[in-house]
């Protein structure tokens, strides 16, 4: 199987979607931010130029146009770029796109994809480091995907753009662009609601999302040197959430650490921890640990940013704490 970077796999998915369905359009084309990977979109602009529109800085308007276009039969992908910009479009997304299908008694669908670059990117400071996936998860009617590998971003994006008829929020992370991994040849989709066990283990389960999957895998390698065998589960989608795979893993290991880049309170980590506490308490041999961003605005200073963000070292510490509590 060939090896691609996350960015290459994502660009390939966009290319395939535009090529296969003429109803697919791009509103915005800043998918790779200011990274070197932005050149991957040059060929798409040359070949599909009339179907790629770069809007003014008016997220409320561009997301509203995309929602209307989706209701009219197109399949738009809106690139909002930095996740905090999405707050400007909040009324259109959470009060329109998420509600249309329900409010019309199922007569109207909204097959739109909103692409966000979320999380702590490095010196993004308070206004460019948001992780709003937990806020969006609290909005019924939205599908939420968080790919963490090259293979996953291609398969999940294909499902979102070409197969789903629901509004989907694609939570992306700039620190994943350089991640390299195997990607199957040809076209393939990954169904929503199917978690993947990224690493088998027997002692502790780590449920991680987005960039935290990569950090969890690094932590697992470090812990293995000390004889602690970690299982890493990647939900891949929050809506729908594959609770069954998570509970199966916890039943096997008896211990759970949840790693997520949202702020700690009311975070993705909190919701997954609560779900396991409610449905799988009988499996637990130690209290659940959460590794998330501290409840403060993200500082610009690199040392302070490192202090507040969830890191490999913090995951290792959380896992070791569980093992101590069990001893």
Residue pairs with C-beta under 8 A, 6 or more apart in sequence:
1 182
1 183
1 184
1 185
2 182
2 183
2 185
3 180
3 181
3 182
3 183
4 12
4 150
4 180
4 181
4 183
5 37
5 150
5 177
5 178
5 179
5 180
6 147
6 149
6 150
6 153
6 176
6 177
6 178
6 179
6 180
6 181
7 32
7 35
7 37
7 40
7 177
7 178
8 37
8 40
8 150
9 150
9 151
9 153
9 154
9 183
10 31
10 150
10 153
10 154
10 157
10 172
11 31
11 37
11 40
11 41
11 44
12 154
12 183
13 153
13 154
13 155
13 157
13 158
13 161
14 26
14 31
14 41
14 44
14 77
14 157
14 161
15 43
15 44
16 158
16 187
17 24
17 75
17 77
17 157
17 158
17 161
17 162
18 24
18 26
18 44
18 47
18 48
18 51
20 162
21 75
21 161
21 162
22 51
23 73
23 74
23 75
24 51
24 74
24 75
24 76
24 77
24 161
24 162
25 51
25 52
25 53
25 69
25 74
25 75
25 76
25 77
26 44
26 48
26 51
26 52
26 53
26 76
26 77
26 79
27 53
27 55
27 62
27 65
27 66
27 76
27 77
27 78
27 79
28 53
28 54
28 55
28 62
28 78
28 79
28 80
28 81
28 115
29 41
29 44
29 45
29 52
29 54
29 79
30 38
30 79
30 81
31 38
31 41
31 79
31 115
31 172
32 38
32 40
32 41
32 174
32 177
33 81
33 82
33 117
33 174
35 174
35 177
37 177
44 52
45 52
55 61
55 62
55 65
56 62
58 88
59 80
59 85
59 86
59 88
59 89
60 88
60 89
60 91
60 92
62 78
62 80
62 89
63 78
63 80
63 89
63 92
63 93
63 97
63 114
64 89
64 92
64 96
66 76
66 78
66 112
66 114
67 92
67 93
67 96
67 97
67 100
67 110
67 112
67 167
69 76
69 112
70 76
70 97
70 109
70 110
70 111
70 112
70 167
71 100
71 108
71 109
71 110
75 111
75 112
75 113
75 161
75 162
76 112
76 113
77 112
77 113
77 115
77 161
78 112
78 113
78 114
78 115
79 115
80 86
80 89
80 114
80 115
80 116
81 116
81 117
82 116
82 117
82 124
82 128
82 130
83 116
83 117
83 118
83 119
83 130
83 131
83 132
83 171
84 127
84 128
84 129
84 130
84 132
86 93
86 114
86 116
86 132
87 130
87 132
89 114
93 114
93 136
93 139
93 142
93 167
93 169
94 136
94 139
94 142
97 110
97 112
97 141
97 142
97 167
98 139
98 140
98 141
98 142
98 167
99 141
100 108
100 109
100 110
101 108
101 109
101 110
101 141
101 166
102 140
102 141
109 165
109 166
110 165
110 166
110 167
111 164
111 165
111 166
111 167
112 167
112 168
113 157
113 160
113 161
113 167
113 168
113 169
113 170
114 167
114 168
114 169
114 170
115 170
115 172
116 132
116 169
116 170
116 171
116 172
117 172
117 173
117 174
118 130
118 131
118 132
118 133
118 171
118 172
118 173
118 210
118 261
119 129
119 130
119 131
119 173
119 174
119 175
119 210
119 211
119 261
120 129
120 131
120 261
120 293
120 298
120 305
120 309
121 128
121 129
121 173
121 174
121 175
122 175
122 302
122 305
123 300
123 302
123 305
124 298
124 300
125 298
125 299
125 300
126 297
126 298
126 299
126 300
129 298
129 305
131 171
131 260
131 261
131 262
131 263
131 293
132 262
133 144
133 146
133 169
133 171
133 209
133 238
133 262
133 268
134 262
134 266
134 267
134 268
134 270
134 271
136 142
136 144
136 169
137 144
137 238
137 239
137 268
137 271
138 266
141 166
141 167
142 166
142 167
142 168
142 169
142 239
143 160
143 164
143 166
143 167
143 168
143 169
143 192
143 237
143 239
143 240
144 168
144 169
144 171
144 237
144 238
144 239
145 156
145 157
145 160
145 168
145 169
145 170
145 171
145 192
145 236
145 237
145 238
146 171
146 209
146 210
146 235
146 236
146 237
146 238
147 153
147 156
147 157
147 170
147 172
147 176
147 210
147 236
148 176
148 179
148 198
148 208
148 209
148 210
148 211
148 212
148 213
148 214
148 234
148 236
149 179
149 181
149 198
149 213
149 234
150 179
150 180
150 181
150 182
150 183
151 181
151 182
151 183
151 184
152 190
152 196
152 234
152 236
153 172
153 176
154 183
154 188
155 188
155 189
155 190
156 170
156 190
156 192
156 236
156 237
157 170
158 187
158 188
158 189
158 190
159 189
159 190
159 191
159 192
160 168
160 170
162 189
163 189
164 192
171 210
172 210
173 210
173 211
173 261
175 211
175 214
176 210
176 211
176 214
179 214
190 236
192 237
192 239
192 240
193 237
193 240
193 241
193 242
194 236
194 237
194 242
194 245
195 233
195 234
195 235
195 236
195 242
195 245
195 246
196 233
196 234
196 236
196 245
197 231
197 232
197 233
197 234
197 245
197 249
198 213
198 216
198 217
198 232
198 233
198 234
199 217
199 220
199 230
199 231
199 232
200 231
201 220
201 229
201 230
201 231
201 232
201 253
202 229
202 231
202 252
202 253
203 228
203 229
203 230
203 231
203 253
203 255
203 323
204 223
204 228
204 229
204 230
204 231
204 253
204 255
204 256
204 257
204 319
204 322
204 323
205 230
205 231
205 232
205 233
205 246
205 249
205 250
205 252
205 253
205 255
205 256
205 257
206 216
206 219
206 220
206 230
206 231
206 232
206 233
206 256
206 257
206 258
206 259
206 315
206 319
207 233
207 234
207 235
207 246
207 249
207 256
207 257
207 258
207 259
207 272
208 215
208 216
208 232
208 233
208 234
208 258
208 259
208 260
209 234
209 235
209 238
209 259
209 260
209 261
209 268
210 260
210 261
211 261
212 259
212 260
212 261
212 291
212 310
212 315
213 232
213 234
215 259
215 310
215 311
215 312
215 315
216 230
216 232
216 259
216 315
217 232
218 312
219 230
219 312
219 315
219 316
219 319
220 230
220 232
222 312
222 316
223 229
223 230
223 316
223 319
223 320
224 230
228 319
228 320
228 323
230 319
231 249
231 252
231 253
233 245
233 246
233 249
235 241
235 242
235 245
235 246
235 272
236 242
238 268
241 272
241 275
243 275
243 279
246 272
246 275
246 276
247 276
247 279
247 280
247 283
250 256
250 276
250 280
250 283
250 284
251 280
251 283
254 283
254 284
254 285
254 286
255 284
255 285
255 286
255 319
255 322
255 323
255 326
256 273
256 276
256 284
256 288
256 289
257 288
257 289
257 290
257 291
257 315
257 318
257 319
257 322
258 268
258 269
258 272
258 273
258 288
258 289
258 290
258 291
258 292
259 269
259 290
259 291
259 292
259 310
259 315
260 267
260 268
260 269
260 272
260 290
260 291
260 292
260 310
261 292
261 293
261 309
261 310
262 268
262 269
262 292
262 293
263 292
263 293
263 294
263 295
264 270
264 290
264 292
264 293
264 294
264 295
265 295
267 290
267 292
267 293
268 292
269 290
269 291
269 292
270 290
270 292
273 288
273 290
276 284
276 288
277 284
277 288
285 326
286 322
286 325
286 326
287 322
287 325
289 318
289 319
289 321
289 322
290 318
291 310
291 314
291 315
291 318
292 310
293 308
293 309
293 310
294 307
294 308
296 308
298 305
298 308
298 309
299 305
299 308
